[in-house]
Amino acid sequence: MTRNVLLSGGPTHEFASTSAVLAALLADQGIGTTVVTEPADAVAALLAAEQGTGEPIDLLTVNALRWRMSQDRYAAGRDEHAVVLDPADLAVIDRFVRGGGGLLALHTSVICFDADPVWHTLCGASWRWGRSSHPPPGPIEVEVTNAGRTHPITRGVERFVVEDEAYGFLDEVDDLDPLLVSTHGGRTHPLLWARPVGDGRVVTDLLGHGRASFEHPTHRSILARAAAWATAGRSAGATDGAPAPVATTRRPA
């Protein structure tokens, strides 16, 4: 079985609920998930796998919001949720991916770890306080790019509408080639992209604010495909395509 460590938890989102939905979805794809709520526990599992003292790991999924929380408005939650990840811990994650592991970075993952350069490079984008933003949660029109029409994760997907939260105005790595996009604030923003990093594969999906997003049929199919693609180079018998046809929900007329 393909093994996944899912880092979950943090403020302002339904992480326990959405991570449970995600773990069940991945189980249907033959991916067994261990959920942890502290970054240190995820790093410990990766390090044990690296050193041969723990179970092998094929995929790291981040459905979490953990950062320093230095902004005044988050002061009340710092004791419970604030985290500063040591550079050595980020190096473990970096080695895991570059050594052939898969990374599935969801929604608030681009806020995690305070845009550390290692994490920024892995994810392909990061949140910049004072510039990055999103409209209020609500219906988002998601468009498929030219690259998305041929990529295994999004091939066959049509434009769809999902109840979610669309991030925009992020700091992006050069030559980011999105598969899905959404338009707000006067410009088009990437929503999902997939990139090789070293010998590994990273899928960053900015959707996933709440259960409605994880239960949307098209997004569910995309997530299943994303996990399959991210682990295709790691797991024996994995394929580079979709595990199942994409379900589509057309925009109401």
Secondary structure as UniProt FT lines:
FT   STRAND          2..9
FT   HELIX           15..27
FT   TURN            28..30
FT   STRAND          31..36
FT   HELIX           39..51
FT   STRAND          59..64
FT   HELIX           72..77
FT   HELIX           78..81
FT   HELIX           87..98
FT   TURN            99..100
FT   STRAND          102..106
FT   HELIX           107..110
FT   HELIX           112..115
FT   HELIX           117..123
FT   STRAND          125..126
FT   TURN            129..131
FT   STRAND          138..144
FT   HELIX           146..150
FT   TURN            152..156
FT   STRAND          160..164
FT   STRAND          171..172
FT   TURN            174..175
FT   STRAND          180..184
FT   TURN            185..186
FT   STRAND          187..197
FT   TURN            198..199
FT   STRAND          200..205
FT   HELIX           211..214
FT   HELIX           217..231
FT   TURN            232..234
FT   TURN            236..237
//
